[in-house]
Amino acid sequence: MPEKVIVTGAAGFIGSHVVEALLARGDIVVGFDNFDSFYDPDLKRANLAEAMLHPSFELVEGDVRDAAAMRRVIDAFRPDAIVHLAARAGVRPSIQDPALYAAVNVLGTTVLLDAARAAKISRLIIASSSSVYGNDATPPFREDEPAIHPISPYAATKRAAELMCETYAALCDWMRIISLRFFTVYGPRQRPDLAIRSFTRKIIAGDPVPFFGDGTAERDYTYITDTVQGVLGAIDRTRAQAPGHEIFNLGESASTSLVTLVTLIEKAVGRRATFERLPVQPGDVRRTLADISRARQHLGYAPSVQVTDGIPRFVAWFRESGIGAASAITAARG
């Protein structure tokens, strides 16, 4: 049977893909987004262009920190489940404005949890991050790691949000909450500030790529379709899940160094990169690698797009979307 689902952060990179996947399987979706100016709101509206044409989708503009707005949308829609993806993202920007990150990621999550509690909405999926593991966890990272030594405000706010979920699950013995630790997600519509999109744009344009450290830092890059499959699996699990709070990693379970990543982008673009050498940035972890055995077992999670396939797919989208056209013209003139 179709379900009714609220998706916060619906106009973002991951959110818009989740919305489309829910609509494709026949669910009824309300997207909730404040179109924050962290990056161009017009890009976010473009992310939802296809969903806006669907009869089973409705967009509500609002801020997750606004308790009255959250109560209104939940009370009006009475969802079967809520997928909470709205967040202030980014490790480095969080160091510049930690109070804002705490307000959006911790207070915003608390506001949503409390509105769900008041409306007796029992099924919630909350976006967390691999950043919570910091540099102390031993790869591959398991969900039972303590994760008590974050090295950025962003990571700290995501871990705090997880703990708030744990608290609400303990206080409300009917709530079924899943926190999903996303590992570096990429693919069509990726945020402009993230490495793969930024590097692709700069290499096409012939601009120097900012290269932090010696290039040995490694990330578990996860293609968007695999992440979305995990989110849908989590939604489905909450139908039968016992009350409580669970945490799952959603990664590819493979690490790729910065050097290898740039080489893959160069190959897909057909152009060599030039580099701007920079020191390692505060807050950046050395390596991420997900143990996904728990997600495989309980969510039916089965990632299938390796980074060697995903990077060419992303570059093809980047070119076909026209986003890189101006950069390509600039590069050709140069």
C-alpha positions in Angstrom: 0.0 0.0 0.0 1.2 3.6 -0.7 2.5 5.4 2.4 2.5 9.0 3.3 6.0 10.3 3.9 7.4 13.7 4.9 10.9 14.4 3.7 12.7 17.3 5.3 15.5 18.9 3.2 13.6 17.7 0.2 15.2 20.1 -2.2 18.8 19.1 -1.4 21.0 16.6 -3.2 20.0 13.5 -1.3 16.6 14.7 -0.4 15.4 15.3 -4.0 16.6 11.8 -5.0 14.7 10.2 -2.1 11.6 12.2 -3.0 11.7 10.9 -6.6 12.3 7.3 -5.4 9.4 7.4 -3.1 7.1 8.8 -5.8 8.3 6.2 -8.2 7.2 3.4 -5.9 3.8 4.9 -5.4 4.1 6.8 -2.1 2.6 10.2 -1.3 5.2 12.7 -0.3 5.3 16.1 1.3 8.7 17.8 0.9 9.7 20.3 3.5 12.6 22.7 2.8 13.7 26.3 3.7 15.8 26.8 0.6 18.7 28.0 2.7 21.3 30.2 0.9 24.3 27.9 1.8 24.2 27.4 -2.0 22.1 28.8 -4.8 18.4 28.2 -3.9 17.6 28.1 -7.7 19.7 24.9 -7.9 17.6 23.4 -5.1 14.4 24.3 -6.9 15.7 22.7 -10.0 16.4 19.6 -8.0 12.6 19.3 -7.4 11.5 20.2 -10.9 10.4 16.7 -11.8 8.8 16.0 -8.4 6.8 19.2 -8.7 5.0 17.8 -11.7 3.9 14.7 -9.8 0.3 14.6 -8.5 1.4 12.8 -5.3 4.0 15.5 -4.3 3.5 18.7 -2.3 6.1 21.2 -1.3 6.0 23.1 2.0 8.5 25.8 2.7 9.6 26.1 6.2 12.5 25.8 8.7 13.0 22.7 10.9 13.9 25.0 13.8 10.3 26.5 13.6 8.3 24.3 16.0 5.0 25.8 14.9 5.7 25.1 11.3 6.8 21.6 12.0 3.7 20.9 14.0 1.5 22.3 11.3 2.9 20.2 8.5 2.9 17.0 10.6 -0.6 17.6 11.9 -2.0 18.4 8.5 -0.4 15.5 6.6 -0.4 12.8 9.3 2.5 10.9 7.7 3.2 7.2 8.2 6.9 8.0 8.3 9.3 11.0 8.4 12.7 11.1 6.7 14.7 13.9 8.2 17.5 15.0 5.8 17.4 18.7 6.5 20.8 19.8 8.0 23.5 22.3 7.8 26.3 20.3 6.0 30.0 20.6 5.6 33.0 20.1 7.9 35.0 23.2 7.1 32.1 25.7 7.2 31.0 24.3 10.6 34.3 25.5 12.0 33.5 29.0 10.9 29.9 29.0 12.4 29.5 26.3 15.0 26.5 27.9 16.6 24.5 27.8 13.4 25.4 24.2 12.9 24.2 23.4 16.4 21.0 25.3 15.9 20.1 23.6 12.7 21.4 20.1 13.3 20.7 19.6 17.0 17.9 22.0 17.7 16.2 21.3 14.4 16.3 17.6 14.9 15.0 18.0 18.5 12.1 20.2 17.2 11.2 17.5 14.6 11.4 14.7 17.2 9.2 16.6 19.6 6.6 17.4 16.9 6.6 13.7 15.9 6.1 12.7 19.5 3.2 15.1 20.0 1.5 13.8 16.9 2.3 10.1 17.8 4.3 9.6 14.6 6.3 6.5 15.4 8.5 5.9 12.4 11.5 8.3 11.8 14.6 8.0 9.7 17.3 10.6 10.6 20.4 11.5 8.5 23.7 11.2 10.3 27.2 11.2 9.0 30.4 9.1 8.9 32.1 12.2 10.4 31.0 11.0 13.8 33.7 8.4 13.8 36.5 11.0 13.9 40.1 9.6 13.7 39.9 7.2 16.6 37.7 4.4 15.0 39.4 1.5 13.4 38.4 1.0 9.7 36.1 -0.5 8.6 33.9 1.5 11.0 31.2 -0.4 12.9 28.1 1.2 14.3 29.0 0.0 17.8 32.1 2.3 17.9 31.7 4.8 20.8 32.1 7.8 18.4 32.9 10.1 21.3 35.8 12.0 19.7 34.5 14.1 16.8 37.0 16.5 15.3 34.6 19.1 13.8 31.5 20.9 15.0 29.6 19.3 12.1 30.5 15.8 13.4 29.7 16.8 17.0 26.2 18.1 15.9 25.5 14.9 14.0 26.5 12.7 17.0 24.4 14.9 19.3 21.4 14.5 17.0 21.9 10.7 17.2 21.9 10.9 21.0 18.8 13.0 20.9 17.2 10.2 18.9 18.3 7.7 21.5 16.8 9.8 24.2 13.4 10.1 22.5 13.3 6.4 21.7 13.9 5.7 25.4 11.2 8.2 26.6 8.6 7.2 24.0 8.6 3.4 24.0 6.5 3.3 20.8 9.0 5.2 18.6 11.0 3.5 15.9 13.9 5.6 14.9 16.8 4.8 12.6 19.9 7.0 12.2 21.7 6.5 8.9 25.4 7.4 8.8 26.0 8.5 5.3 29.5 8.1 3.9 30.7 10.6 1.2 27.7 10.6 -1.1 28.1 11.8 -4.7 26.3 11.7 -8.0 23.9 14.0 -10.0 22.9 17.1 -8.2 25.8 16.9 -5.7 26.3 20.2 -3.8 28.6 22.6 -5.7 31.0 22.9 -2.8 31.7 19.2 -2.6 35.0 17.8 -3.9 33.9 15.7 -6.9 31.7 18.4 -8.4 34.2 21.1 -7.6 37.1 19.2 -9.1 35.1 18.3 -12.2 34.2 21.9 -12.8 37.7 23.1 -12.3 39.4 20.5 -14.4 37.0 21.1 -17.3 37.7 24.9 -17.0 41.4 24.4 -16.7 41.5 26.0 -13.2 43.7 24.7 -10.4 42.3 22.0 -8.2 42.7 22.7 -4.4 44.7 19.7 -3.2 44.8 19.3 0.6 47.7 17.5 2.1 49.7 14.8 0.3 46.7 13.1 -1.4 46.7 10.0 0.8 43.5 10.8 2.7 40.8 8.3 1.8 37.0 8.4 1.6 34.3 5.8 1.2 32.6 7.4 -1.8 29.0 6.2 -2.1 26.9 6.7 -5.2 23.5 8.4 -4.7 21.4 5.5 -6.0 23.0 3.2 -3.4 22.4 5.7 -0.6 18.8 6.1 -1.7 18.3 2.3 -1.7 19.5 2.2 1.9 17.1 5.0 2.9 14.2 3.2 1.4 15.3 0.0 3.2 15.3 2.0 6.5 11.8 3.3 5.8 10.6 -0.2 5.2 12.3 -1.6 8.3 10.5 0.8 10.6 7.2 -1.0 9.7 8.3 -4.1 11.6 11.2 -2.8 13.7 10.8 -3.1 17.4 10.5 0.3 19.2 13.9 1.8 19.8 16.8 3.5 18.1 19.0 1.8 15.6 22.1 3.1 13.7 23.2 1.9 10.3 26.2 2.8 8.0 25.4 3.5 4.4 28.7 3.3 2.5 30.2 1.5 -0.4 32.7 -0.3 1.9 35.7 0.7 -0.2 38.1 3.6 0.3 39.6 5.8 -2.4 42.5 8.1 -1.9 42.4 11.7 -3.0 45.1 11.0 -5.6 43.1 8.2 -7.1 39.9 10.3 -7.1 41.5 13.0 -9.1 42.9 10.5 -11.6 39.5 9.0 -12.1 38.0 12.5 -12.8 40.8 13.4 -15.2 40.2 10.2 -17.1 36.4 10.8 -17.3 36.9 14.5 -18.3 39.7 13.7 -20.7 42.0 16.5 -19.3 44.8 16.6 -16.8 44.4 18.6 -13.7 46.7 21.3 -12.3 46.9 21.7 -8.6 46.9 24.3 -5.9 48.8 22.6 -3.0 47.3 23.3 0.4 47.8 22.0 3.9 45.5 19.5 5.5 42.4 21.3 6.8 41.3 21.2 10.4 38.4 18.9 10.9 39.2 16.6 8.0 39.4 12.9 9.0 42.2 10.8 7.6 40.1 7.9 6.3 36.5 6.7 6.2 35.5 3.1 5.5 32.1 1.6 6.3 31.4 -1.8 7.7 28.0 -2.4 6.1 27.2 -5.9 7.3 24.5 -4.6 9.6 22.8 -2.6 6.8 23.0 -5.6 4.5 21.4 -7.9 7.0 18.6 -5.6 8.2 17.9 -3.1 5.4 18.6 -5.3 2.4 21.3 -2.8 1.5 23.3 -3.9 -1.5 25.5 -1.1 -2.9 26.4 -1.8 -6.5 28.1 1.3 -8.0 31.9 1.3 -7.5 33.7 4.6 -7.7 35.3 3.6 -11.0 31.8 3.5 -12.5 30.3 6.3 -10.5 32.8 9.0 -11.5 32.2 8.6 -15.2 28.4 8.6 -14.6 28.7 11.9 -12.6 30.9 13.6 -15.2 28.4 12.6 -17.9 25.6 14.1 -15.9 27.6 17.3 -15.3 28.2 17.8 -19.0 24.7 16.8 -20.1 23.0 19.1 -17.5 24.7 22.1 -19.0 26.1 23.1 -15.6 29.7 22.8 -17.0 29.0 24.5 -20.3 30.4 27.9 -19.3 33.5 26.3 -17.8 34.0 24.2 -20.9 33.8 27.3 -23.1 36.3 29.1 -20.9 38.7 26.2 -21.0 38.4 26.0 -24.8 39.3 29.6 -25.2 42.3 29.2 -22.9 
